[in-house]
Amino acid sequence: MDRNYIPVLFLLGIAILTAVAIIGLSQLVMRTRPTPVKQQPYESGMPPLGDARERFSIKFYMVAMLFIVFDIETVFMIPWAAYYRQLSCAVPLVGGACPAGQISFFGLGEMLVFMAILFAGFAYVWKKGALQWD
């Protein structure tokens, strides 16, 4: 086995051992005293009201899906920002910088096209009224 993995395996072993020890110790030390109040479901300090299978408006699900879509789309910007310098240079970087006269707008143009598509999708959703709550 490669010696580079020994610290990782050691750390993994300590993490597993700590988790098992904490769970086992809590089972040994804990005293159970169930009461009707402790057995009730807890919802942010509020007494539970209504049925758990209550129907929600379709608008709730539409906004949730749109949030997920736009959130995932914006995560694309993180690797783009990390490689922006390489994307905006026509030749490989020299010493972490682009040589004079070799700057291109490929990286910026790529993100502007992406943002235009994202904005068009947002405008379409807004125009269709998917963000209206009434």
FENPEHU-V355635 format. One record per backbone hydrogen bond with DSSP energy under -0.5 kcal/mol. CO is the residue of the C=O (numbers start at 1). NH is the residue of the N-H. E is the energy in kcal/mol with one decimal. If there is no record, write none. Layout:
BEGIN
CO NH E
CO NH E
END
This chain:
BEGIN
2 5 -1.2
3 6 -0.8
5 9 -2.6
6 10 -2.5
7 11 -2.5
8 12 -2.5
9 13 -2.5
10 14 -2.2
11 15 -2.3
12 16 -2.4
13 17 -2.6
14 18 -2.6
15 19 -2.2
16 20 -2.5
17 21 -2.4
18 22 -2.5
19 23 -2.2
20 24 -2.6
21 25 -2.7
22 26 -2.2
23 27 -1.7
24 28 -1.7
25 29 -2.3
26 30 -1.9
30 32 -0.5
31 33 -0.5
35 39 -1.5
36 40 -0.6
37 40 -0.8
41 43 -0.5
43 46 -2.1
46 43 -0.8
51 54 -1.0
57 60 -1.0
57 61 -0.9
58 62 -2.3
59 63 -2.6
60 64 -2.0
61 65 -2.6
62 66 -2.5
63 67 -2.5
64 68 -2.2
65 69 -2.6
66 70 -2.7
67 71 -2.4
68 72 -2.5
69 73 -2.2
70 74 -1.8
71 75 -1.1
72 76 -0.6
73 76 -1.0
74 77 -1.5
75 78 -1.1
75 79 -0.7
76 80 -1.2
77 81 -2.5
78 82 -1.9
79 83 -1.8
81 84 -0.7
83 87 -2.5
84 88 -1.7
86 89 -1.1
87 107 -0.7
88 104 -2.2
93 95 -0.6
94 97 -1.1
97 94 -2.8
99 102 -1.8
102 90 -3.3
105 109 -2.8
106 110 -2.6
107 111 -1.6
108 112 -2.3
109 113 -2.3
110 114 -1.9
111 115 -2.8
112 116 -2.2
113 117 -2.3
114 118 -2.4
115 119 -2.8
116 120 -2.5
117 121 -2.2
118 122 -2.2
119 123 -2.8
120 124 -2.2
121 125 -2.3
122 126 -2.4
123 127 -2.7
124 128 -2.1
125 129 -0.6
125 130 -2.0
126 129 -0.9
129 132 -1.3
END
